[in-house]
Amino acid sequence: MEHTFKIIQEEEQNGCWLFTVHLQGPAGSESTSEHTLRLSWEDYDLWVRDGTIEPEVVARAILRYLEPHLGETKLPARIDSSHPRRVDPDADQQIARLIDPVMFRTQ
């Protein structure tokens, strides 16, 4: 089941970026929903240690990580960048690889 994400807006706030995201349902579906993805500065620094990658690229990686994990589950209206690690201990490594396959090294 493939969903399509589109980032509509990026807004920097105190300690985070907020992204307005439109989610188009699976192919053949007419459903579209709007969501807010909160990317904390701490999570950004975890995934992009040198700060050279745009926050939107990181937001896209989080969304790409979430997409195959959705299944029939509805995405909440508000998503926090820390959510994936709470349900999958490997999420941080997987998201980092989606940003840059060689960026994240396990110590």
N, C-alpha and C positions, 0 to 999 in steps of 0.2 A: 504494500500500500504506500504510494508515494505522494507526499504533500509538497507544496511549493511555498516557500517563504519569500517574502519581499520586505526589505527594510525600507520603511517610508520616511522615517525621521530619526535623527540622532540629537540628543540634548545632553550636554555636560551639566552635572549637578555636583553638589558638595559630596565628594567621595565616590562618585560613580558616573556612569553614562546610562541614559535611558534610551532605549530604541523602541520605536513604534513599529510593530511587525504585522503584516497581513499574512494570514495562512490560508492558502487555497486548498480545499480538500482533495482527496485522491482523484485521479483522472476520471472524467465523466461526472464528477460531483460538481454541483453548483454552489456548494457551501464555501463561504469565506468568513473568517473571523479575525478580529483585531486583538493583538496582545502587546504587552509591554515587557521587554527584556531589560532587566537591571544588571549591568556589568560593573561590579565593584572594582575600585582601583586595586585592591588586594588580589582579586582573582586575575585581573589583567597582568599584574606584576608576576604572578605565579606562572602564567603561560607565556608571557613575553618579558623575559628578564631584562633585556636591554632597551625596551621601550621603543623599538624601531618599527613596529607594525601598527597600523591604524586600528583603533578600537573596533571599527565596523568589521574588519577581517576576523577579529576574535569573536564578535557577536555571531557572524556567519558560521564560524566553526562550532559554536555552541548549538546553533540551530541545526547544523548538519549532524551533530552528535544526537540530538533529540529526535530527529526525524525517524530513524529506524526503530527507535524505542517507543514510539507513539502507539502503534498498533491501532486498536479501537479506542484507546484512551483519548479523551479530550484534553487538549493543552489548556492549562489554566490561563486566565486573563492576564495575570502577573506572573512572570517567571524570573527567578533570581539565578545568577550565574553559579551560585553555590549548590543549587538543587541537584544537578547530576551526581556530584560526589556523595550526596546523602543516600542515593539509591544504588550507586555502583562505585566500589572502591577504586576501580580502574579508570573512572571517567576523566580525571585530570590528565592522565597520560594519553588517553584516546583523543581528547580535545586538543591537546598540544600537538599531536601528530596531524590532526586536521588543519592546524595552522601552518605547521612546517614539520615534515617528517623527521628531520634531524635535530630539531630544536630542543626537544625534551629528552634528557638522558636520566635513567634511573641511577641513583648513586649507590 
